[in-house]
Amino acid sequence: MKYFHLIWAALFRRKTRTILTLVSIAAAFLLFGMLDAVRTSFDQAGKSANGAHRLQTGAKLSFIQPLPQGLGEKIATVPGVKSVAYSNWFGGAYQDPHNQVFTFAVSDNYTDQYPEVAVSDDERKTFMQTRTGILVGDKLMEKYHWKVGDQIPLQSNIFPQQNGSKNWTFNIVGVLHPKEASAGFYSQIILMHWKYFDDAVQKGYNNGQVGWYVVSVADVNQADQVAKAIDALSANSDHETRTQTEAAATASWMKQLADIGLIVGSIMGAVFFTLLLLTGNTMMQAVRERTSELAVLKTLGFSDHSVLAMVLAESVLLVLLGGVIGIALAAMLIPGVSASSGGMLNLPTVGTNSWLLGVVLMLAIGIVVGAIPAWRAMRLNIVDALAGR
């Protein structure tokens, strides 16, 4: 701290360059904070179901493997299970194949599992009475300018009807209104009757099967125990199940599609490699411009090691300033990103481990990019430097 004022003055000798470099470093560590939160959320998902009001039961082997529809009756008998609903992926595109719409074929009691999603009593009653009726998320209604009573066509990505056509026609009978930001996903989906889907789809495509079960638990503190009991029902069968929280199920689907850890690691590796080149160039240029000033410091009695330490400290301080700003920004943005995802992402806040890892990276990068210019400054010959050689 003895020479901090000299280090600070040297760091901001060229304010524009320093500020632009700080912005680049902050952006890199902002990305680090966000991606580390994604990695942590995937790593933590599925460790414990306790505290969850709902569980999701799917095939243990793969999320595309269906389960027998009769399994729901067995699940309902498990102690601690409050109610059971089921769902199937339907997919669907509106007018153009690029206008993909998340559409699910669900049991009649499916919306009862989600008290955070509102449907009026009249619309719920109409839905129950209308075989081709659908419930549509409010934002989806706004996007396509639909209204209750409209008849709309949807083209399934997978499932043909009995006549071989993949063009299905539905009647909008109600609107899904999420009450909470965490349920925002339901403002962009369509729910149709599973019974109608199973009866109308071409034979061989569904055969009375479901994609997954949604289980409401009576006691959130017993969710782990309930999950194990449900999975025990299908142990050693051809349809073994995995019961977990909805967040863990989403993470499991993603992991089957891609190696999240590898993707995050590759992105961060590329970002920090670029950061090394950028910051290293900044420090090399900054020290080169101050060659005569460093020679004067040595003339005034500063030792070679003191000069080395000052240049190295300048490099570390530069990275620390930008890095702390970046991770702090990530900590502020993560709650908003989680909320705006409509429950699809449940990102944890930037915790102690993330901060420690970030600081270690800042120190390491600062030392690496400052090592060469600091070494050159230490070995600087006073006479040659003052002579401009």
PyMOL commands that set and color helices and strands:
alter all, ss='L'
color gray80, all
select helices_A, chain A and resi 4-11+15-44+71-76+110-113+121-129+138-144+181-188+194-200+220-233+246-257+260-289+291-299+304-340+352-378+382-387
alter helices_A, ss='H'
color red, helices_A
select strands_A, chain A and resi 54-59+67-68+81-89+102-106+117-118+133-137+151-155+167-178+189-193+209-210+212-217+241-244
alter strands_A, ss='S'
color yellow, strands_A
deselect
rebuild
show_as cartoon
